[in-house]
């Protein structure tokens, strides 16, 4: 028997907070998610994430530290490795929704727990808010 490794994409996602509210995008499954996208072979993850944030919401940002990584089983036969980063927004503009999403929203930290989204995203969001609070102490 020959070993065959599993193959699945890597998606880089950013926790972007503007004026105390986190940016989330609604996908085709009616889940809220972080902006980001699938990594292509040879790309640097922060570079891809920066491009995705700009494409998906029209924002410029700087990419910070890795917050978390986890395997997301979307449905049978569809799995992805998610790597989340903290990000700093460098614009005052409202987000612009791209063709990839149904809606964009800015949510207070206290609103995130009630949203329809994978729990590890919520964990990454909580971690970034905590790191942001620590940086101003």
N, C-alpha and C positions, 0 to 999 in steps of 0.2 A: 504494500500500500504506500503510495506516494503522498507526502504532506503537501497540501494545497492551502496556502494562507487565505484568509478572508480578505476581500477587497471592498472597501467602502470609502466614500469621499471624506475629506476633512473640510469643515466649514469654520471660518473665523468670524466671530461675532463681537460687537462692541457695546459696552455699557456706557452710553453717552448721556450726561446730565447737563441740562441747561437751566439755569435759575432754580436749581433744587428739584427739577423734575426730569425723570428718565424718559428718553425717547423709545417708543415701541411701535412696531409696524404690524398690521394685521395681515396674515397670509391667507391662502386659498382654503385652508382647513379651519378658518375662523379662530385661529390661535394668535395671540400676541407674541411677537418675537423681537429679538434684538436685531439691529441692522448688521449686515454682513453677507458673506457668500462663500462659495466653494473655492478652495485653493487649487490652483493649476500647478502642474509639475514645473519646478524651477522658480516659482514665485516666493518671495519672502512674505510670511503671514501678515506683518504689520502693513506692508505696502498694499497688499490685496484688501485688507480691511479698510484702509484709508480711502481707496478707490471706491469700495462698496458703499461706504457711508456717504460719499459725495454723490454717487449714482442714485442711491435709494432715497435720499432725503434732501439733497442739495447743500449739505453742510460741509464745511471744512473742519477738520479736527486734527488733534495730535494723538497718537496711540501711546498708551501707557503700558503697565505691566499685565502679564497673564494673570487672570483671576482663577480660572478653573478649566477643567476638561472633562468630558463625559461622552459616552456613547449613547446616541439617541436612536431608539427603535421606532421609526415613524409608523411603519406598517410592515406586513410580511414582505420580506425581500428588499426593504428600503431602510438602510441604517446609515448613520453618518456620525463621525467623530466631531464633536463640537469643542472648540477652544475659544473661551471668552477672554476679552481684554478690557481693561478700563480705558476710557478715552476722554479727552478734554475737548470740548467744543470751542471753536474760535469764531463763532458768529452769533449775532443777535437775531437773525432771521428765523421765521417760523419754518418748520420742515415742509418740504414739498414732496408729495407722494408720487413715487415712480409707478410705471406700469406693472411692476413686480408685486405690488401690495394693494390691498383694498382701502387701507386707511392708515394714517399716522396719528399717534397720540402722545401727549406729554403727561406723565403721571407722577403724582407725589409718592414718596416712599411708602406712605401708609396705604396707598391704593393698590399696590402691586400684589399683595397676598390674595386679593379677591379676583384677580384677572385669570382668564383662561389661557394658561401658558405652562410649559413644562417646568416642574419644580426646580431643576438645576439652573434655569434662567433666573428664577427668583433668588436662588442662593447667590449667584454672581452679582445680581443687583444689590442685594443686602451687603455683600462684601465690599463693593465699590463705594457705597454710601459710607460704610464704616471707615474705609481708608481715606475718603475725602474729609470726614470729620476729624480724623487723627492728624491730617496734614495742616489743619488750621489751629490745632491746639498749641 
